[in-house]
Amino acid sequence: MDDREVETGNSSDSRNGNDVLLSGTGTLGEDAVRVDPGTSDPERRGNGLVDSGATAGPASRPGSPPEPDSAMQVDQPHEATRGPPPASNGDPSALVADGIHGSTPMELGILSPPSQGSIAVELAEHYWALRDHRLYCLDGTWVGEVEGEQKEEEEIVSGKLSVEARGLVSGRPVEKDTLELQTEIVHEFLESFYMKYGSFIPLSEADVLEHLKKNCDLDLSPRRLDIPGEVRRYRAGLASVPVAGFMLTCNKHTLSLEDLGTLEEQNWLNDQIINMYGEVIMEATQHKVHFFNSFFHKQLVAKGYEGVKRWTKKVDVFSKWLLLVPIHLEIHWSLITVHTVTKTICYYDSQGIVFKHTIDNIMKYLQSEAREKKLTNYQKGWKMLIIKGIPQQKNDSDCGVFVLEYCRRLSRKQPLHFSQEDMPHIRKRIYKELCDYRLND
C-alpha cells in the first residue's frame, strides 16, 4: 500500500484539528478515507461516527470522481472474492495485507469531538481485539482471575500471604518488604513479651526466631535482619519505662521485678524465687510432691520440732512420694530429698560439699512428725545417701539455680542431664515458668 498524507481543509498537517487517522502506519494511505469535519450534514457528522454505507467525500481515492452526496466511499471487493478471513498464523501484518473481508482491507474514518487532538490507531491491534471479543464475553472467562485477586487481598489483610506474593501485589521490592515485615513482627512480639514478663531478662534470640517462623513465611537468614540489634534498640527505648506495678502472686508468695532480677546473668537467687518455684513444682505434680519453704530448716535448727510443727499441720508429708527440702547456709544452697516409699534421705550439692548435720536434722524431724501423726512405720528404718556424680557448678553464683534444676528434674523423674553451660538458658526458663505458673517442656 502506498502511504501518503491527505490535506485537511487549508492545512497540510494530516493530524491537524479533528482528523482521526486509522491505518497500520498512523497515516492516511491510498485506500484510507478522510471525513471532512467541516461538513454541515448531520448524517455525515452524527456523534463522530460515519456510516459505512455512505459514499466518499472530496478526499476519495485518487482517480475516482467525487460524488456530491457521498459521505464516505469504501472499496468493495468483487462478490466472487468474498470469503472467510485468511489464516495469518498470528501475524497482524498479514491481516492488514490481506484485508478483513478479503484481499482489500477496510478502514473506517472516525470523527472525534472538536476539543480533542489527533488520534492514531493501528487497525491490526483492533482487529485482533475484535476477533477475541467473543471469548472475552463468555460467562466465567474472568471469574477465576477476579476470585484470585479477592483471595490475595484477603490473605494480605489476614497476614497469611507470603512475603514474595506481597512484593508482587504491592509492586515493591520483595527484599524491602521482607525486612519491614520482619521488623514489624519483631517489634510487636517484643512489646507483648515486655508486658507479659515485665522485662527482657528471660528473652532469647530463639524466642524471636520461633515467633517469626510461626507468624510469617519468609527467609530467616541472619543476613536479612539483625535480630540482636533490633532487640537492643527496642530495649534501649524502654530502659527508662519499666512496667509499672508488675507483681506476681501465688499462695501468699509475691514476686516483684527486683526479685525476678536475681535470675539475670550471675546474680544470686533469693528466697522468694526459691519458694515461688517450689509452688510451681507442687502444682505441676498435682501436689504429689511437697516442697518445704526455704526458711524451714533454719527455723528447725533455731526452735526444734515444736517451732515447725504447725508448718505441716494441713499436710500429710508421708502421703507424698517425694519431699524437697532446700537448705540455705549463709551464702550457699544445697538440697535434701526424702523418698517416703523407700525411707531414703538424699543429699545433693553442686559444689560437692557435704553438711552432714543437715541430713541428721531432717531425719530427726521425720521421726518426730511420725510420732506426732502416730505413724510407727516411719519412726525408724531411715537411710541416708550422699549423691555423687551430679552436675556441678563452675562458679560461685549458680548454686541456687542448680538446686531448682535438681528439684525440677527429680520431681518429674527425669535424669540430671545438664551442666554449667546450660545455666543462662535455665535462668531464662525459670523466669518464664514463674510468670506462666507452670513448668514448660
C-alpha positions in Angstrom: 0.0 0.0 0.0 1.4 3.4 -1.0 1.1 5.6 2.1 0.7 9.3 1.7 -0.7 12.3 3.6 -4.0 13.9 2.6 -4.7 17.5 3.2 -7.4 18.6 5.5 -9.1 22.0 4.9 -6.4 24.6 4.3 -3.7 22.8 6.3 -1.2 20.3 5.0 -0.8 18.7 8.5 -2.6 15.3 8.5 -3.0 15.5 12.3 -4.5 19.0 12.5 -7.7 19.8 14.3 -10.2 16.9 14.4 -8.9 14.5 11.9 -8.6 10.9 13.1 -6.3 8.6 11.3 -6.8 4.8 11.1 -4.1 2.8 9.4 -1.3 0.4 10.1 1.2 3.2 9.9 -0.6 6.0 11.6 -1.1 8.0 8.2 -3.7 8.1 5.5 -2.9 5.7 2.8 -4.3 5.5 -0.7 -7.1 3.3 0.5 -7.8 5.4 3.5 -10.8 7.7 3.8 -10.9 11.2 5.1 -14.0 12.8 6.7 -14.3 16.5 6.5 -15.1 17.8 9.9 -16.5 21.0 8.5 -19.5 19.4 6.8 -22.9 20.6 7.9 -24.6 17.3 7.0 -25.8 15.8 10.4 -25.9 12.3 8.9 -22.3 12.7 8.0 -21.2 14.0 11.4 -23.6 12.4 13.9 -21.8 11.5 17.1 -18.4 11.3 15.4 -19.2 8.0 13.6 -19.8 7.8 9.9 -22.0 5.1 8.3 -20.0 2.8 6.1 -23.0 2.8 3.7 -22.4 6.4 2.7 -20.3 7.4 -0.3 -17.0 9.2 -0.3 -16.4 12.9 0.1 -13.9 15.1 -1.6 -11.0 13.0 -0.3 -11.9 9.8 -2.1 -9.3 7.6 -3.7 -7.2 9.2 -6.5 -8.7 8.7 -9.8 -12.3 8.3 -8.6 -14.6 11.3 -9.3 -16.1 12.8 -6.2 -19.8 12.3 -5.7 -21.5 15.4 -4.1 -24.0 13.4 -2.0 -21.5 10.9 -0.6 -20.1 11.0 2.9 -17.7 8.1 2.6 -16.6 5.8 -0.1 -15.3 2.3 0.6 -13.6 0.0 -1.8 -15.9 -3.1 -2.2 -14.3 -6.3 -3.3 -15.8 -8.2 -6.1 -18.6 -10.6 -4.9 -16.6 -13.5 -6.1 -13.7 -12.7 -3.8 -15.8 -12.7 -0.6 -14.9 -15.4 1.8 -13.7 -16.2 5.3 -10.7 -14.3 6.7 -7.4 -15.9 5.6 -5.2 -17.6 8.1 -2.4 -15.4 9.4 -0.5 -17.6 11.8 -0.8 -14.9 14.4 0.9 -12.2 12.2 -1.1 -9.0 12.3 0.7 -7.6 9.3 -0.7 -10.5 7.2 -4.2 -9.5 8.2 -3.6 -5.9 7.2 -2.2 -7.0 3.9 -5.0 -9.5 3.1 -7.8 -7.3 4.5 -10.6 -8.0 6.8 -13.1 -9.5 4.4 -10.8 -10.4 1.6 -7.9 -9.2 -0.4 -8.6 -5.5 0.3 -8.6 -4.1 3.9 -11.4 -1.9 5.0 -10.6 1.2 7.1 -13.2 3.5 8.7 -12.7 7.2 9.3 -13.9 8.3 12.8 -14.7 11.9 13.6 -13.6 12.9 17.1 -15.1 15.7 19.2 -13.7 19.2 18.3 -12.0 19.6 21.7 -9.7 16.6 21.2 -6.5 16.4 19.2 -5.5 13.8 16.5 -5.6 10.1 17.4 -3.8 7.4 15.5 -5.0 3.8 15.9 -3.5 0.7 14.4 -6.0 -1.4 12.5 -4.3 -4.7 13.2 -4.5 -4.4 17.0 -8.2 -3.6 17.0 -8.9 -6.3 14.5 -7.4 -8.9 16.8 -9.3 -7.5 19.8 -12.5 -7.8 17.8 -11.7 -11.3 16.8 -11.2 -12.2 20.5 -14.3 -10.4 21.6 -16.4 -13.5 21.6 -14.0 -15.1 24.1 -14.0 -12.1 26.4 -17.8 -12.1 26.6 -18.1 -15.7 27.5 -19.5 -16.3 31.0 -16.9 -17.3 33.6 -13.9 -16.1 31.5 -12.8 -13.6 34.2 -14.3 -15.3 37.3 -11.0 -17.2 38.2 -8.9 -14.0 37.9 -11.4 -11.9 40.0 -11.6 -14.6 42.7 -7.9 -14.9 42.8 -7.5 -11.1 43.3 -10.1 -11.1 46.1 -8.3 -14.0 47.8 -5.0 -12.3 47.5 -6.4 -9.2 49.2 -8.0 -11.3 52.0 -4.6 -13.0 52.6 -2.8 -9.7 52.7 -5.3 -8.4 55.4 -5.0 -11.6 57.4 -1.2 -11.7 57.1 -1.2 -15.2 55.5 0.2 -14.1 52.1 3.9 -14.9 51.7 6.4 -12.1 51.5 7.1 -12.9 47.9 3.5 -12.6 47.0 3.1 -9.4 48.9 6.0 -7.9 47.0 4.4 -8.8 43.7 1.0 -7.4 44.7 2.4 -4.2 46.3 4.8 -3.6 43.4 7.6 -3.0 45.9 10.9 -4.9 46.1 10.4 -8.2 47.9 13.7 -7.7 49.9 12.4 -4.4 51.3 9.0 -5.8 52.2 10.7 -8.8 53.9 12.9 -6.6 56.1 10.0 -4.3 57.0 7.7 -7.2 57.8 10.3 -8.9 59.9 11.0 -5.7 61.9 7.3 -5.0 62.4 6.6 -8.5 63.7 9.7 -8.4 65.9 8.6 -5.1 67.5 5.0 -6.4 68.1 6.4 -9.5 69.7 8.8 -7.5 71.9 6.0 -5.3 73.1 3.8 -8.2 74.1 6.8 -10.0 75.7 7.7 -7.0 77.7 4.1 -6.5 79.0 3.8 -10.2 79.9 7.2 -10.7 81.7 7.9 -7.2 82.9 11.4 -7.2 81.5 13.6 -8.7 78.8 15.6 -10.8 81.2 14.1 -14.1 80.0 14.2 -13.1 76.3 16.4 -15.1 73.9 17.0 -14.8 70.2 15.4 -18.3 69.9 12.2 -16.8 71.2 12.1 -14.2 68.4 13.0 -16.7 65.7 10.3 -19.1 66.8 7.7 -16.3 66.8 8.8 -15.3 63.3 8.5 -18.8 62.0 5.0 -19.2 63.4 3.7 -15.9 62.1 5.2 -15.4 58.6 6.6 -17.4 55.7 9.9 -15.9 54.9 13.7 -16.4 54.9 15.0 -16.1 58.4 18.6 -15.8 57.4 20.6 -13.6 59.9 21.8 -11.6 56.9 18.3 -10.3 56.3 17.5 -9.0 59.8 19.9 -8.2 62.7 17.6 -9.6 65.5 20.0 -9.0 68.4 20.4 -5.4 67.1 16.7 -4.9 66.9 16.2 -6.2 70.4 19.0 -3.9 71.8 17.4 -0.9 70.1 14.0 -1.7 71.4 15.3 -2.4 74.9 17.1 0.9 74.9 13.9 2.7 74.1 12.1 1.1 77.1 15.0 1.3 79.5 13.6 4.2 81.4 10.0 3.0 81.1 9.6 -0.1 83.4 6.2 -1.9 83.6 4.6 -0.1 86.5 3.4 -2.2 89.4 4.5 -5.5 87.9 3.9 -8.2 90.5 3.5 -12.0 90.7 1.4 -13.5 93.5 0.8 -17.2 94.3 -0.3 -18.8 97.5 0.8 -15.9 99.7 4.1 -15.7 97.8 4.8 -12.4 96.0 7.5 -11.6 93.4 8.5 -8.2 92.3 10.7 -7.2 89.4 13.5 -6.8 91.8 13.1 -10.5 92.9 12.9 -11.6 89.3 16.0 -9.6 88.6 18.0 -12.1 90.7 17.6 -14.5 87.7 19.5 -12.3 85.4 23.0 -13.3 84.4 25.0 -14.5 87.5 23.0 -12.9 90.4 22.4 -15.0 93.5 18.8 -16.2 93.8 16.9 -15.0 96.8 14.4 -17.0 99.0 11.4 -15.5 97.2 12.4 -17.1 93.9 13.2 -20.4 95.5 9.9 -20.6 97.4 7.7 -19.5 94.5 9.4 -22.0 92.2 8.6 -24.7 94.8 4.9 -23.8 94.5 5.1 -24.1 90.7 6.7 -27.6 91.1 4.0 -28.8 93.5 1.2 -27.5 91.2 2.8 -29.3 88.2 3.0 -32.6 90.1 -0.6 -32.2 91.4 0.8 -31.9 94.9 2.2 -35.5 94.9 5.5 -33.8 95.7 5.9 -31.4 98.7 8.3 -28.5 98.7 9.4 -27.1 102.0 9.8 -23.4 102.5 13.5 -22.3 102.3 13.2 -21.0 105.9 12.0 -24.4 107.2 15.5 -25.8 108.0 16.6 -22.5 109.7 13.5 -22.5 111.9 14.0 -26.2 112.7 17.6 -25.6 113.8 16.6 -22.5 115.8 13.4 -23.8 117.6 13.4 -27.5 117.0 10.4 -29.6 116.0 8.0 -27.5 118.1 9.0 -24.5 116.1 7.9 -26.0 112.7 5.2 -28.5 113.8 2.4 -26.2 112.6 4.1 -25.8 109.2 2.7 -29.1 108.0 -0.5 -29.1 110.1 -2.6 -29.4 106.9 -0.2 -31.6 105.0 0.4 -35.3 105.4 4.0 -35.4 104.3 4.1 -39.2 104.4 1.4 -39.4 101.7 3.8 -37.6 99.2 6.2 -39.8 97.3 8.9 -37.1 97.3 9.8 -34.3 99.8 12.1 -31.5 98.6 13.9 -29.5 101.3 16.1 -26.6 100.2 19.0 -25.9 102.6 20.3 -22.3 102.7 23.5 -22.0 104.7 24.6 -18.4 104.7 25.8 -18.0 101.0 25.3 -21.5 99.7 22.3 -23.6 98.6 22.0 -27.4 98.9 19.1 -29.8 98.6 17.8 -32.7 100.7 15.2 -35.1 99.2 13.1 -37.6 101.1 11.7 -40.7 99.3 8.9 -41.8 101.6 8.3 -45.2 100.0 11.9 -46.3 100.4 12.5 -44.1 103.5 15.7 -42.7 101.9 17.1 -39.3 102.6 19.4 -38.0 99.9 21.8 -35.1 99.8 22.6 -33.0 96.7 25.3 -30.3 96.5 26.5 -28.6 93.3 30.0 -28.0 94.8 30.4 -31.4 96.3 30.2 -30.0 99.9 28.5 -32.3 102.5 26.8 -30.7 105.5 26.0 -34.0 107.3 24.3 -32.3 110.2 21.6 -31.0 107.9 20.8 -34.6 107.0 20.6 -35.6 110.7 18.3 -32.6 111.3 15.8 -33.7 108.6 15.8 -37.4 109.8 15.0 -36.3 113.4 12.2 -34.1 112.1 10.7 -37.0 110.2 10.8 -39.3 113.2 9.1 -36.6 115.3 6.5 -36.0 112.7 5.7 -39.7 112.5 5.3 -39.8 116.3 3.0 -36.8 116.1 0.9 -38.4 113.4 1.1 -41.8 115.2 2.7 -43.5 112.2 5.0 -46.1 113.7 6.3 -47.3 110.3 8.2 -44.0 109.7 9.6 -43.7 113.2 12.7 -45.8 112.3 14.4 -47.5 109.4 15.6 -44.4 107.6 18.7 -44.4 105.2 20.9 -41.5 104.3 22.8 -41.1 101.0 25.2 -38.6 99.6 24.6 -38.3 95.9 27.8 -38.1 93.8 28.4 -37.7 90.1 25.8 -35.0 89.7 26.1 -31.7 87.7 28.5 -29.3 89.3 28.7 -25.6 89.2 31.9 -23.9 88.0 31.3 -20.5 89.6 30.2 -19.2 93.0 26.8 -17.8 91.8 24.7 -20.6 90.4 24.2 -22.8 93.4 20.5 -21.7 93.7 19.8 -22.4 90.1 21.4 -25.9 90.4 19.1 -26.6 93.4 16.0 -25.6 91.5 17.0 -27.7 88.5 17.7 -30.7 90.7 14.2 -30.2 92.2 12.5 -29.8 88.8 14.0 -32.9 87.3 13.7 -35.1 90.3 10.0 -34.2 90.7 9.4 -35.3 87.1 11.6 -38.4 87.4 14.0 -37.1 84.8 17.8 -37.7 84.8 20.1 -34.9 85.9 21.4 -34.2 82.4 22.5 -30.6 82.4 25.7 -28.6 83.0 27.1 -25.2 83.8 26.8 -24.2 80.2 23.0 -24.6 80.4 22.7 -22.0 83.2 21.9 -19.0 81.0 19.1 -20.9 79.3 17.8 -22.4 82.6 17.7 -19.0 84.3 15.5 -17.6 81.5 13.3 -20.7 81.5 12.8 -20.4 85.3 11.8 -16.8 84.9 9.1 -17.7 82.3 7.9 -20.6 84.3 7.4 -18.4 87.4 5.4 -15.9 85.3 3.4 -18.6 83.5 3.0 -20.5 86.8 3.7 -23.8 85.1 6.7 -26.0 84.1 7.4 -25.6 80.4 8.5 -28.5 78.3 
